[in-house]
Amino acid sequence: MKKPIYRVIVDFQYRNNGRSNYIKTQIKNDTIDTFALSKDKDEIYEHIKNKLLRKIGKKEGEVQIKITNIEIEGQYGETNRKI
């Protein structure tokens, strides 16, 4: 069975992990326009987490990422593989 592919635009905030509570780190905002295999927000985050990390140039333990908005543009097709 083929799965639908959705175009999603995700607004997110990220900041470096501080080594202590006294260090205030700057929160940065960014947007990514990509494709996901689900409409569920948790599944979208799991699907695009590596893309977000690659875009900001950090490893998973180095930053905290918070999704602020997910806009699902619509279905753009289906996958080619059979699941």
C-alpha positions as CSV (number, residue, x, y, z in Angstrom):
1,M,0.0,0.0,0.0
2,K,1.3,3.4,-0.9
3,K,1.5,6.2,1.7
4,P,0.5,9.8,0.9
5,I,3.2,12.5,0.8
6,Y,2.4,15.9,2.3
7,R,4.2,19.2,1.9
8,V,4.7,20.8,5.3
9,I,6.1,24.2,6.3
10,V,7.5,24.0,9.9
11,D,8.3,27.1,12.0
12,F,10.6,26.2,14.9
13,Q,12.8,27.7,17.6
14,Y,16.1,26.4,18.7
15,R,18.8,27.2,21.2
16,N,22.1,25.7,22.3
17,N,22.0,23.5,25.5
18,G,23.4,25.5,28.3
19,R,25.9,23.8,30.6
20,S,24.4,25.5,33.7
21,N,21.2,27.3,34.6
22,Y,23.0,30.6,34.9
23,I,23.9,30.7,31.2
24,K,21.2,32.3,29.1
25,T,21.3,31.2,25.5
26,Q,19.8,33.1,22.6
27,I,16.6,31.6,21.1
28,K,16.7,31.6,17.3
29,N,13.7,31.2,14.9
30,D,13.8,29.4,11.6
31,T,11.5,27.8,9.0
32,I,11.9,24.6,6.9
33,D,9.8,23.7,3.8
34,T,9.9,19.9,3.3
35,F,7.8,16.8,2.8
36,A,6.4,14.3,5.3
37,L,4.6,11.0,5.2
38,S,2.0,11.9,7.8
39,K,-0.4,14.6,9.0
40,D,0.2,13.8,12.7
41,K,2.5,16.5,14.3
42,D,4.5,14.0,16.4
43,E,5.2,11.9,13.4
44,I,6.1,14.9,11.3
45,Y,8.7,16.0,14.0
46,E,10.2,12.5,14.1
47,H,10.4,12.4,10.3
48,I,12.0,15.8,9.8
49,K,14.2,15.9,13.0
50,N,17.4,15.0,11.1
51,K,16.6,17.7,8.4
52,L,16.2,20.3,11.1
53,L,19.5,19.4,12.8
54,R,21.3,19.4,9.4
55,K,19.9,22.8,8.5
56,I,21.1,24.4,11.8
57,G,24.4,22.5,11.7
58,K,24.2,20.9,15.2
59,K,24.0,17.4,16.6
60,E,21.0,16.1,18.5
61,G,22.4,16.6,22.0
62,E,23.7,20.1,21.4
63,V,20.4,21.9,20.9
64,Q,16.8,22.1,22.1
65,I,14.2,22.3,19.3
66,K,10.6,23.5,19.8
67,I,8.1,23.4,17.0
68,T,6.0,26.6,17.0
69,N,3.8,26.0,13.9
70,I,3.2,23.3,11.4
71,E,1.3,24.2,8.2
72,I,0.3,21.3,6.0
73,E,0.0,22.5,2.4
74,G,-1.7,19.4,1.1
75,Q,-1.1,16.0,-0.4
76,Y,1.5,16.1,-3.2
77,G,1.4,12.5,-4.2
78,E,2.1,9.0,-2.9
79,T,5.2,7.0,-2.2
80,N,6.5,4.6,-4.8
81,R,7.4,1.8,-2.4
82,K,4.9,-0.8,-1.2
83,I,4.6,-1.0,2.6
